[in-house]
């Protein structure tokens, strides 16, 4: 029995266009670099928002369960910077 572990990986290559697998199904994948320096792919269906949201250099949490990788946490999308509040002092 294999123990599942959660590790932090870095996206080396984001998902490209869907590719046909040897089973005739369209799939997408992103290549991740694991903490030990090895590389593995996380796979999903073409509409998988979690995989398509990955960008090169993102850091993600993945579950290694002996059968492949599964995304546990997707990166936070950078929010648009909010301007600092302007403090005005009333005169009069």
Secondary structure, 3 states (H helix, E strand, C coil): CCCCEEEEEEEEECCCCCEECCCCCEEEEEEEECCCCCEEEEEECCCCHHHHCCCCCCEEEEEECCCCEEEEECCCCCCCCCCCCCCCCCCC
